[in-house]
Amino acid sequence: MRSKPVSSFQTFAFSLEAKTMVNSTVPYFILSTYIYVGSLKYLFFVLIALLYFSIVFVNTSLIVVICVNRSLHEPMYMFLCSLFVNELYGSTGLFPFLLLQILSDVHTVSAPLCFLQIFCLYTYGHVEFCNLAVMSYDRYLAVCYPLHYKSHMTDNKVVIFIVVIWLYSFVKFTITLCLTLRLTWCGKIINGLYCHNYLVVKLACSDTNLNNLFGLFGIVITVLVPLLPIFYSYMKILKVCFSGSRQMRRKAVSTCAPHLASLLNFSFGCLFEILQSRFDTTSVPSALRIFLSLYFLIIQPLLNPIMYGTQMSKIRHVLCYKMSL
């Protein structure tokens, strides 16, 4: 890594910022976390492109498998289908942008594109968390009330749950984004690899008290609303497991293990991203910061389809049958 290109880029970035008039219609933002890697950028481009194509392939494959096989038209698999669609949605909000930035020498992003990316990535996170919460409730009904499961979780209820998840997430963050768009900005430099709402708000020179208040309220609602059904569901599942037979415990573990792994993985990625944006993490090595800031946007969309595809017996059997033809 050479220091000269980095310092010259920083000089260029700060000079652009100094010349910017205080204006609410900033034409573009500058992403400062990218480092000069020389010709290695082509290697990174190929690796990221392969990762993106892998995510698109595995998620699309499972969506098609669930949609075309009537044996998989059950509530659990419909929720999985919604989850896989969201993985495609979130990945598309990041990877094409990331690929362009890797090849670019000047890491700028237009303001409209920046706000579009913010909307995509934040709604992706909201939908993911809410989808996992509804799936935990579905597992609770399947484990604790197996005989009444189909009467409790009907096809109409599944559709309502999925529509509410997406609608709630989009409406909630639209309010947050509208509060951001009303601000006046004095700076252009975003300390990140991609556009982040809180980092953009920090660039404002107008009053941001309403944004900070609603942001904290939004974090509490985003975390609390999904966590309540998750905790309730798994407390009930654990109670049934400890009081039931060995076969019941084995069935509950095999059913809930992929969901728990996905939930913990996503929660870890989101937690670090929130902490990194709100607190000073300059003491953390830059390579580790970059990896962890992309963790929940890269690992989750790849982990979910692989994990559910291999662990869920019905999906695995359908995939094996299709491959044997």
VOBA-1610 file (N, C-alpha, C; in pm, whole numbers, padded with zeros to 5 digits, always signed):
BEGIN
Met+00085-00120+00000Met+00000+00000+00000Met+00088+00124+00000Arg+00059+00218-00087Arg+00142+00336-00096Arg+00070+00456-00035Ser+00144+00539+00033Ser+00082+00651+00104Ser+00056+00770+00015Lys+00133+00787-00092Lys+00121+00907-00176Lys-00015+00920-00242Pro-00067+00813-00310Pro-00199+00828-00370Pro-00308+00854-00269Val-00296+00798-00145Val-00397+00820-00043Val-00399+00966-00002Ser-00284+01022+00025Ser-00277+01160+00068Ser-00323+01255-00041Ser-00291+01225-00166Ser-00336+01311-00276Ser-00486+01306-00291Phe-00545+01187-00269Phe-00691+01178-00276Phe-00755+01257-00163Gln-00696+01247-00041Gln-00752+01322+00071Gln-00742+01472+00047Thr-00630+01517-00012Thr-00615+01659-00045Thr-00722+01703-00144Phe-00744+01619-00245Phe-00846+01650-00345Phe-00984+01655-00282Ala-01014+01559-00190Ala-01145+01553-00127Ala-01171+01675-00040Phe-01071+01713+00041Phe-01090+01827+00130Phe-01096+01958+00053Ser-01026+01966-00060Ser-01034+02088-00140Ser-01172+02103-00202Leu-01230+01989-00243Leu-01366+01993-00296Leu-01465+02038-00189Glu-01444+01985-00068Glu-01534+02021+00041Glu-01522+02169+00077Ala-01401+02222+00074Ala-01379+02361+00111Ala-01445+02456+00013Lys-01453+02415-00115Lys-01511+02500-00217Lys-01664+02494-00220Thr-01721+02397-00144Thr-01865+02377-00149Thr-01937+02484-00070Met-02035+02546-00129Met-02118+02642-00060Met-02218+02568+00028Val-02263+02633+00135Val-02362+02573+00221Val-02493+02565+00142Asn-02530+02444+00108Asn-02643+02426+00018Asn-02713+02296+00054Ser-02844+02297+00054Ser-02920+02177+00086Ser-02923+02081-00031Thr-02884+02128-00149Thr-02887+02041-00267Thr-02744+02006-00306Val-02674+01933-00219Val-02538+01888-00248Val-02542+01794-00367Pro-02464+01819-00473Pro-02473+01736-00594Pro-02416+01596-00577Tyr-02316+01580-00489Tyr-02255+01449-00471Tyr-02188+01441-00335Phe-02157+01317-00294Phe-02082+01293-00171Phe-01954+01217-00205Ile-01855+01225-00115Ile-01727+01157-00134Ile-01711+01050-00027Leu-01680+00930-00068Leu-01661+00818+00023Leu-01512+00805+00057Ser-01478+00824+00183Ser-01336+00838+00220Ser-01270+00709+00268Thr-01344+00602+00283Thr-01287+00480+00341Thr-01207+00398+00240Tyr-01232+00420+00111Tyr-01161+00343+00009Tyr-01011+00376+00013Ile-00928+00274-00001Ile-00783+00293+00002Ile-00723+00255-00134Tyr-00607+00308-00161Tyr-00538+00281-00288Tyr-00474+00143-00283Val-00510+00058-00379Val-00455-00078-00384Val-00388-00107-00518Gly-00378-00007-00604Gly-00311-00025-00733Gly-00386-00123-00823Ser-00310-00210-00888Ser-00371-00305-00982Ser-00447-00417-00911Leu-00435-00426-00779Leu-00512-00526-00705Leu-00661-00500-00712Lys-00698-00378-00753Lys-00841-00347-00761Lys-00912-00439-00861Tyr-00842-00485-00963Tyr-00904-00576-01060Tyr-00930-00713-00998Leu-00839-00757-00912Leu-00861-00883-00840Leu-00981-00871-00747Phe-00988-00760-00671Phe-01102-00738-00582Phe-01232-00729-00661Phe-01227-00667-00778Phe-01346-00655-00862Phe-01397-00794-00901Val-01307-00880-00945Val-01346-01016-00986Val-01402-01094-00869Leu-01338-01084-00751Leu-01384-01158-00633Leu-01523-01111-00589Ile-01543-00978-00586Ile-01674-00925-00546Ile-01780-00960-00649Ala-01745-00955-00778Ala-01840-00991-00884Ala-01881-01138-00872Leu-01784-01226-00847Leu-01816-01368-00830Leu-01905-01391-00708Leu-01878-01317-00602Leu-01960-01328-00481Leu-02103-01283-00509Tyr-02118-01173-00582Tyr-02251-01122-00615Tyr-02328-01220-00703Phe-02262-01274-00806Phe-02328-01371-00894Phe-02366-01497-00817Ser-02283-01537-00720Ser-02316-01654-00638Ser-02441-01628-00554Ile-02448-01508-00495Ile-02566-01472-00415Ile-02692-01471-00501Val-02683-01411-00620Val-02798-01406-00710Val-02839-01547-00752Phe-02741-01631-00782Phe-02771-01766-00831Phe-02839-01851-00724Val-02781-01856-00603Val-02837-01946-00501Val-02974-01897-00452Asn-02991-01766-00437Asn-03120-01715-00391Asn-03228-01732-00497Thr-03193-01700-00623Thr-03290-01717-00732Thr-03329-01863-00750Ser-03230-01953-00739Ser-03257-02097-00753Ser-03358-02145-00650Leu-03341-02103-00524Leu-03432-02148-00420Leu-03569-02084-00433Ile-03574-01959-00479Ile-03705-01895-00504Ile-03782-01972-00611Val-03713-02009-00718Val-03776-02086-00827Val-03820-02223-00777Val-03734-02290-00699Val-03768-02423-00646Val-03894-02417-00560Ile-03903-02317-00473Ile-04019-02304-00384Ile-04145-02270-00464Cys-04131-02185-00564Cys-04248-02141-00641Cys-04305-02250-00731Val-04220-02333-00792Val-04267-02430-00891Val-04305-02565-00829Asn-04268-02591-00704Asn-04300-02718-00639Asn-04414-02699-00539Arg-04528-02760-00571Arg-04646-02743-00486Arg-04627-02801-00346Ser-04538-02900-00335Ser-04513-02958-00203Ser-04448-02859-00107Leu-04390-02753-00162Leu-04324-02651-00079Leu-04413-02528-00058His-04538-02536-00101His-04629-02423-00083His-04689-02429+00058Glu-04603-02416+00155Glu-04641-02416+00296Glu-04592-02285+00359Pro-04651-02246+00474Pro-04615-02117+00535Pro-04465-02096+00554Met-04396-02196+00608Met-04253-02181+00637Met-04175-02149+00510Tyr-04207-02215+00400Tyr-04134-02196+00275Tyr-04174-02065+00205Met-04297-02020+00229Met-04338-01889+00176Met-04260-01777+00246Phe-04241-01792+00377Phe-04160-01693+00450Phe-04014-01699+00404Leu-03967-01819+00377Leu-03831-01833+00324Leu-03818-01766+00188Cys-03919-01781+00106Cys-03918-01717-00026Cys-03910-01565-00012Ser-03986-01509+00082Ser-03979-01365+00110Ser-03839-01326+00157Leu-03779-01412+00239Leu-03643-01386+00289Leu-03542-01385+00175Phe-03553-01480+00082Phe-03459-01489-00030Phe-03476-01371-00127Val-03601-01327-00147Val-03624-01208-00230Val-03558-01086-00167Asn-03566-01078-00034Asn-03503-00965+00035Asn-03351-00971+00025Glu-03293-01091+00023Glu-03148-01102+00005Glu-03106-01048-00131Leu-03185-01079-00234Leu-03156-01025-00367Leu-03170-00873-00369Tyr-03272-00824-00302Tyr-03297-00680-00295Tyr-03182-00606-00226Gly-03139-00656-00110Gly-03030-00591-00037Gly-02897-00600-00110Ser-02869-00716-00170Ser-02743-00734-00244Ser-02736-00641-00364Thr-02848-00625-00433Thr-02850-00537-00551Thr-02835-00391-00510Gly-02872-00359-00387Gly-02852-00222-00338Gly-02707-00191-00305Leu-02624-00295-00292Leu-02483-00273-00256Leu-02385-00310-00366Phe-02393-00433-00419Phe-02285-00489-00500Phe-02257-00412-00630Pro-02357-00379-00713Pro-02325-00301-00835Pro-02255-00169-00802Phe-02300-00103-00696Phe-02237+00021-00651Phe-02093-00004-00606Leu-02072-00112-00530Leu-01939-00145-00480Leu-01843-00178-00594Leu-01891-00248-00695Leu-01807-00284-00810Leu-01761-00160-00886Leu-01852-00063-00902Leu-01815+00062-00971Leu-01712+00140-00890Gln-01730+00143-00759Gln-01637+00218-00674Gln-01499+00154-00670Ile-01491+00023-00677Ile-01361-00047-00676Ile-01278-00007-00797Leu-01342+00006-00913Leu-01270+00040-01036Leu-01244+00190-01050Ser-01316+00270-00973Ser-01304+00416-00986Ser-01183+00468-00910Asp-01121+00574-00963Asp-01009+00639-00895Asp-01056+00747-00797Val-01170+00809-00827Val-01229+00911-00740Val-01362+00857-00691His-01375+00839-00561His-01490+00769-00504His-01600+00868-00465Thr-01673+00913-00565Thr-01784+01003-00543Thr-01915+00932-00580Val-02024+00980-00523Val-02156+00925-00552Val-02255+01042-00556Ser-02339+01046-00657Ser-02437+01154-00668Ser-02536+01146-00552Ala-02588+01261-00512Ala-02679+01265-00397Ala-02804+01179-00417Pro-02871+01185-00534Pro-02990+01099-00552Pro-02957+00950-00541Leu-02844+00908-00600Leu-02804+00768-00592Leu-02769+00729-00449Cys-02708+00821-00377Cys-02672+00797-00237Cys-02798+00773-00153Phe-02899+00858-00171Phe-03022+00843-00094Phe-03100+00719-00136Leu-03092+00683-00264Leu-03156+00559-00310Leu-03090+00438-00245Gln-02957+00441-00235Gln-02886+00331-00171Gln-02921+00323-00022Ile-02927+00436+00044Ile-02966+00440+00185Ile-03103+00375+00203Phe-03198+00412+00117Phe-03333+00356+00126Phe-03330+00205+00107Cys-03258+00157+00007Cys-03252+00013-00022Cys-03190-00065+00094Leu-03077-00018+00145Leu-03005-00093+00247Leu-03078-00092+00382Tyr-03137+00021+00416Tyr-03207+00028+00544Tyr-03337-00052+00541Thr-03411-00043+00431Thr-03534-00123+00422Thr-03502-00272+00415Tyr-03388-00305+00353Tyr-03343-00445+00353Tyr-03325-00495+00496Gly-03257-00415+00579Gly-03236-00454+00718Gly-03366-00468+00796His-03460-00374+00773His-03589-00380+00842His-03666-00505+00802Val-03674-00530+00671Val-03748-00647+00621Val-03686-00776+00674Glu-03552-00782+00675Glu-03482-00903+00720Glu-03517-00935+00865Phe-03508-00835+00950Phe-03532-00856+01093Phe-03678-00895+01118Cys-03771-00825+01052Cys-03914-00855+01070Cys-03950-00991+01014Asn-03889-01027+00901Asn-03914-01158+00841Asn-03867-01270+00935Leu-03749-01251+00996Leu-03698-01350+01091Leu-03787-01358+01215Ala-03846-01245+01255Ala-03937-01245+01370Ala-04063-01325+01340Val-04121-01305+01223Val-04241-01380+01184Val-04209-01529+01169Met-04091-01560+01117Met-04050-01701+01104Met-04035-01767+01241Ser-03990-01692+01342Ser-03980-01748+01476Ser-04119-01779+01532Tyr-04215-01691+01505Tyr-04354-01716+01547Tyr-04411-01839+01475Asp-04378-01852+01348Asp-04421-01969+01271Asp-04364-02097+01330Arg-04236-02096+01369Arg-04174-02214+01431Arg-04237-02244+01567Tyr-04275-02139+01639Tyr-04342-02157+01769Tyr-04474-02232+01751Leu-04553-02193+01652Leu-04679-02261+01626Leu-04657-02405+01581Ala-04554-02427+01497Ala-04527-02560+01445Ala-04481-02656+01554Val-04401-02606+01650Val-04346-02691+01755Val-04444-02708+01871Cys-04508-02598+01910Cys-04594-02601+02029Cys-04737-02644+02000Tyr-04786-02618+01880Tyr-04924-02655+01843Tyr-04926-02727+01707Pro-04858-02842+01698Pro-04848-02909+01569Pro-04983-02953+01511Leu-05078-02990+01597Leu-05208-03037+01549Leu-05296-02923+01498His-05272-02801+01550His-05354-02686+01510His-05276-02588+01423Tyr-05159-02630+01378Tyr-05071-02539+01303Tyr-05138-02485+01177Lys-05200-02573+01099Lys-05258-02530+00971Lys-05378-02438+00991Ser-05450-02453+01100Ser-05564-02364+01126Ser-05518-02228+01177His-05403-02227+01247His-05349-02100+01298His-05275-02023+01188Met-05200-02094+01105Met-05119-02028+01002Met-05175-02066+00864Thr-05281-01996+00825Thr-05345-02021+00696Thr-05272-01946+00584Asp-05306-01978+00459Asp-05243-01911+00345Asp-05270-01761+00347Asn-05393-01722+00385Asn-05428-01580+00390Asn-05344-01506+00495Lys-05322-01570+00609Lys-05241-01508+00713Lys-05096-01493+00668Val-05046-01592+00594Val-04909-01585+00544Val-04894-01465+00451Val-04989-01447+00359Val-04984-01333+00266Val-04991-01202+00343Ile-05080-01196+00443Ile-05094-01072+00522Ile-04964-01042+00596Phe-04904-01142+00657Phe-04777-01124+00728Phe-04669-01068+00634Ile-04654-01127+00517Ile-04550-01085+00424Ile-04574-00943+00374Val-04698-00911+00341Val-04731-00775+00293Val-04705-00673+00402Val-04746-00704+00526Val-04727-00610+00638Val-04578-00589+00665Ile-04499-00697+00660Ile-04354-00686+00681Ile-04292-00584+00585Trp-04318-00600+00456Trp-04259-00513+00355Trp-04316-00372+00363Leu-04447-00361+00384Leu-04511-00229+00387Leu-04465-00149+00509Tyr-04464-00214+00625Tyr-04419-00149+00748Tyr-04276-00098+00734Ser-04188-00181+00679Ser-04047-00144+00665Ser-04029-00026+00569Phe-04101-00027+00458Phe-04088+00081+00360Phe-04144+00212+00413Val-04261+00206+00477Val-04325+00329+00528Val-04241+00388+00641Lys-04195+00302+00732Lys-04118+00350+00847Lys-03992+00423+00803Phe-03917+00363+00710Phe-03792+00430+00672Phe-03816+00547+00576Thr-03928+00551+00506Thr-03960+00667+00422Thr-03968+00792+00508Ile-04024+00778+00628Ile-04032+00892+00721Ile-03892+00937+00760Thr-03806+00841+00794Thr-03667+00873+00830Thr-03596+00944+00717Leu-03611+00894+00596Leu-03543+00955+00481Leu-03595+01095+00450Cys-03724+01117+00468Cys-03781+01251+00446Cys-03722+01351+00545Leu-03699+01307+00668Leu-03638+01395+00768Leu-03494+01428+00730Thr-03424+01333+00667Thr-03287+01357+00622Thr-03283+01452+00503Leu-03375+01437+00410Leu-03376+01518+00288Leu-03404+01666+00314Arg-03465+01697+00428Arg-03497+01838+00457Arg-03377+01916+00510Leu-03266+01846+00539Leu-03150+01910+00601Leu-03069+01993+00503Thr-02987+02083+00558Thr-02889+02159+00481Thr-02750+02105+00516Trp-02671+02072+00413Trp-02541+02010+00436Trp-02426+02109+00416Cys-02327+02097+00505Cys-02206+02177+00493Cys-02087+02094+00446Gly-02099+01964+00451Gly-01988+01876+00413Gly-02031+01775+00310Lys-01929+01710+00253Lys-01955+01610+00149Lys-01891+01475+00178Ile-01799+01470+00273Ile-01718+01349+00291Ile-01786+01253+00388Ile-01822+01136+00337Ile-01883+01029+00417Ile-01773+00931+00456Asn-01760+00906+00584Asn-01656+00814+00632Asn-01709+00670+00626Gly-01719+00619+00503Gly-01771+00483+00484Gly-01749+00434+00344Leu-01780+00305+00322Leu-01769+00245+00189Leu-01893+00267+00105Tyr-02004+00295+00173Tyr-02131+00318+00104Tyr-02209+00421+00183Cys-02319+00464+00129Cys-02398+00571+00193Cys-02470+00518+00316His-02461+00594+00422His-02517+00555+00551His-02595+00675+00604Asn-02720+00655+00645Asn-02806+00767+00682Asn-02747+00850+00795Tyr-02700+00785+00900Tyr-02648+00859+01015Tyr-02524+00940+00978Leu-02437+00883+00894Leu-02317+00955+00852Leu-02351+01074+00764Val-02457+01064+00685Val-02502+01177+00603Val-02561+01286+00692Val-02638+01247+00793Val-02698+01344+00885Val-02588+01420+00960Lys-02477+01353+00991Lys-02366+01419+01061Lys-02302+01530+00979Leu-02322+01529+00847Leu-02266+01633+00760Leu-02351+01759+00759Ala-02468+01755+00819Ala-02560+01869+00813Ala-02515+01981+00906Cys-02542+02105+00862Cys-02515+02220+00948Cys-02645+02281+00999Ser-02758+02225+00960Ser-02886+02268+01015Ser-02920+02182+01136Asp-03029+02214+01203Asp-03068+02145+01326Asp-03105+01999+01298Thr-03038+01907+01368Thr-03062+01764+01347Thr-03124+01697+01470Asn-03175+01776+01564Asn-03232+01718+01687Asn-03348+01625+01656Leu-03433+01666+01561Leu-03547+01582+01524Leu-03500+01452+01460Asn-03397+01461+01377Asn-03342+01340+01315Asn-03285+01245+01419Asn-03208+01300+01514Asn-03147+01217+01618Asn-03254+01152+01706Leu-03357+01230+01741Leu-03464+01178+01826Leu-03541+01067+01755Phe-03579+01093+01630Phe-03653+00992+01555Phe-03564+00872+01521Gly-03432+00898+01503Gly-03339+00789+01475Gly-03330+00693+01592Leu-03318+00747+01715Leu-03314+00662+01833Leu-03445+00588+01852Phe-03556+00660+01829Phe-03687+00596+01837Phe-03700+00485+01733Gly-03647+00511+01612Gly-03653+00412+01505Gly-03572+00288+01537Ile-03453+00307+01598Ile-03370+00193+01636Ile-03442+00107+01740Val-03502+00173+01839Val-03575+00099+01944Val-03690+00020+01884Ile-03768+00086+01796Ile-03883+00018+01734Ile-03836-00094+01642Thr-03731-00066+01564Thr-03680-00167+01470Thr-03630-00291+01542Val-03569-00270+01659Val-03515-00383+01736Val-03622-00445+01826Leu-03700-00360+01893Leu-03794-00409+01995Leu-03911-00485+01933Val-03969-00431+01827Val-04087-00495+01766Val-04056-00637+01720Pro-03945-00663+01649Pro-03914-00802+01612Pro-03868-00888+01730Leu-03797-00828+01828Leu-03741-00909+01937Leu-03848-00966+02029Leu-03958-00894+02048Leu-04063-00943+02137Leu-04119-01078+02091Pro-04165-01091+01964Pro-04212-01224+01921Pro-04100-01329+01917Ile-03976-01284+01889Ile-03864-01380+01885Ile-03839-01440+02025Phe-03828-01354+02125Phe-03804-01402+02262Phe-03921-01486+02313Tyr-04042-01437+02287Tyr-04161-01510+02332Tyr-04166-01649+02268Ser-04143-01654+02136Ser-04151-01781+02064Ser-04049-01881+02113Tyr-03923-01836+02132Tyr-03819-01930+02172Tyr-03827-01968+02320Met-03885-01883+02403Met-03910-01924+02541Met-04012-02038+02546Lys-04116-02026+02462Lys-04218-02131+02456Lys-04161-02259+02395Ile-04078-02244+02291Ile-04018-02361+02226Ile-03926-02434+02324Leu-03845-02358+02399Leu-03755-02420+02498Leu-03833-02492+02607Lys-03945-02434+02647Lys-04029-02497+02749Lys-04082-02631+02700Val-04126-02635+02574Val-04176-02760+02516Val-04063-02862+02503Cys-03945-02813+02462Cys-03831-02904+02444Cys-03790-02972+02575Phe-03785-02895+02684Phe-03742-02951+02812Phe-03847-03044+02873Ser-03973-03019+02841Ser-04080-03103+02898Ser-04120-03217+02806Gly-04071-03217+02682Gly-04110-03319+02586Gly-04011-03434+02578Ser-04037-03523+02483Ser-03953-03641+02464Ser-03824-03605+02389Arg-03733-03702+02380Arg-03608-03681+02308Arg-03635-03656+02159Gln-03733-03727+02105Gln-03769-03708+01964Gln-03822-03567+01939Met-03902-03516+02034Met-03954-03380+02023Met-03840-03279+02027Arg-03742-03299+02116Arg-03629-03207+02124Arg-03547-03209+01996Arg-03525-03329+01941Arg-03447-03341+01818Arg-03518-03270+01701Lys-03649-03285+01693Lys-03726-03222+01587Lys-03723-03069+01601Ala-03736-03021+01725Ala-03736-02876+01749Ala-03600-02815+01714Val-03493-02886+01751Val-03358-02835+01721Val-03333-02831+01572Ser-03369-02938+01500Ser-03348-02941+01355Ser-03431-02837+01282Thr-03548-02805+01337Thr-03637-02707+01274Thr-03590-02565+01301Cys-03541-02540+01424Cys-03510-02403+01465Cys-03363-02363+01447Ala-03274-02460+01431Ala-03130-02430+01423Ala-03095-02335+01309Pro-03143-02357+01184Pro-03109-02262+01076Pro-03159-02121+01104His-03279-02113+01162His-03336-01981+01191His-03255-01908+01298Leu-03217-01979+01403Leu-03136-01918+01509Leu-03000-01873+01457Ala-02937-01957+01375Ala-02807-01921+01318Ala-02818-01796+01231Ser-02923-01788+01150Ser-02945-01671+01065Ser-02970-01547+01148Leu-03050-01561+01252Leu-03084-01448+01339Leu-02962-01395+01411Leu-02881-01483+01468Leu-02761-01441+01541Leu-02658-01379+01448Asn-02643-01437+01329Asn-02547-01384+01232Asn-02586-01242+01189Phe-02713-01222+01159Phe-02760-01090+01115Phe-02752-00988+01227Ser-02786-01030+01349Ser-02783-00939+01464Ser-02640-00892+01491Phe-02543-00983+01480Phe-02403-00946+01501Phe-02359-00843+01398Gly-02390-00866+01271Gly-02350-00773+01165Gly-02412-00635+01184Cys-02541-00633+01217Cys-02610-00504+01238Cys-02555-00430+01359Leu-02527-00505+01466Leu-02475-00443+01588Leu-02342-00374+01562Phe-02252-00440+01491Phe-02123-00377+01465Phe-02139-00256+01374Glu-02227-00264+01275Glu-02246-00150+01185Glu-02302-00029+01260Ile-02394-00052+01353Ile-02450+00057+01434Ile-02342+00117+01523Leu-02263+00031+01589Leu-02157+00079+01677Leu-02050+00154+01599Gln-02017+00105+01479Gln-01913+00169+01399Gln-01954+00307+01352Ser-02083+00324+01319Ser-02129+00454+01270Ser-02148+00556+01382Arg-02173+00506+01504Arg-02203+00597+01615Arg-02083+00628+01703Phe-01981+00543+01700Phe-01866+00560+01789Phe-01735+00561+01709Asp-01630+00610+01772Asp-01499+00618+01708Asp-01434+00479+01707Thr-01409+00427+01586Thr-01347+00293+01572Thr-01213+00303+01499Thr-01147+00417+01510Thr-01020+00435+01439Thr-00910+00343+01492Ser-00926+00295+01617Ser-00826+00204+01673Ser-00836+00064+01613Val-00949+00034+01550Val-00968-00097+01486Val-00895-00096+01352Pro-00820-00200+01317Pro-00752-00205+01187Pro-00848-00181+01071Ser-00802-00103+00972Ser-00890-00062+00861Ser-00946-00180+00785Ala-00865-00284+00763Ala-00913-00402+00689Ala-01027-00471+00765Leu-01014-00479+00897Leu-01119-00540+00979Leu-01245-00454+00979Arg-01228-00321+00985Arg-01343-00231+00981Arg-01419-00247+00850Ile-01346-00255+00740Ile-01409-00269+00609Ile-01487-00400+00601Phe-01425-00509+00648Phe-01491-00640+00642Phe-01617-00641+00727Leu-01609-00591+00850Leu-01723-00596+00940Leu-01834-00500+00898Ser-01799-00388+00832Ser-01903-00297+00785Ser-01983-00357+00670Leu-01921-00453+00598Leu-01989-00520+00487Leu-02045-00656+00528Tyr-02021-00696+00652Tyr-02051-00833+00695Tyr-02199-00870+00673Phe-02290-00789+00728Phe-02431-00827+00722Phe-02490-00811+00582Leu-02418-00740+00493Leu-02464-00723+00356Leu-02405-00827+00260Ile-02302-00897+00305Ile-02236-00997+00220Ile-02261-01139+00271Ile-02237-01163+00400Ile-02247-01298+00455Ile-02393-01345+00464Gln-02482-01258+00511Gln-02622-01297+00530Gln-02689-01343+00400Pro-02678-01268+00289Pro-02742-01314+00165Pro-02685-01443+00108Leu-02561-01476+00145Leu-02500-01600+00098Leu-02526-01715+00196Leu-02525-01682+00326Leu-02543-01785+00429Leu-02684-01842+00430Asn-02786-01756+00420Asn-02925-01802+00433Asn-02964-01908+00331Pro-02946-01883+00202Pro-02988-01987+00105Pro-02908-02116+00117Ile-02777-02105+00145Ile-02695-02226+00159Ile-02739-02305+00282Met-02761-02233+00392Met-02796-02300+00517Met-02935-02363+00509Tyr-03034-02287+00463Tyr-03170-02341+00454Tyr-03180-02448+00345Gly-03104-02431+00236Gly-03107-02529+00129Gly-03051-02663+00169Thr-02954-02662+00261Thr-02892-02788+00304Thr-02955-02845+00429Gln-03015-02761+00515Gln-03069-02807+00642Gln-03217-02844+00635Met-03294-02776+00552Met-03438-02808+00542Met-03456-02930+00453Ser-03508-03037+00511Ser-03511-03167+00441Ser-03594-03163+00313Lys-03708-03094+00314Lys-03792-03090+00193Lys-03722-03020+00078Ile-03658-02906+00107Ile-03586-02833+00003Ile-03469-02917-00047Arg-03399-02982+00045Arg-03285-03065+00007Arg-03327-03181-00082His-03439-03243-00050His-03486-03356-00130His-03530-03312-00270Val-03597-03196-00276Val-03639-03143-00407Val-03517-03109-00492Leu-03416-03045-00430Leu-03295-03010-00504Leu-03221-03135-00553Cys-03213-03237-00468Cys-03146-03361-00507Cys-03219-03429-00621Tyr-03352-03424-00616Tyr-03433-03486-00722Tyr-03413-03413-00855Lys-03411-03279-00848Lys-03393-03199-00971Lys-03254-03223-01031Met-03153-03236-00945Met-03017-03255-00995Met-02998-03394-01055Ser-03078-03491-01008Ser-03064-03627-01059Ser-03132-03648-01194Leu-03218-03552-01234Leu-03289-03566-01362Leu-03196-03541-01480
//
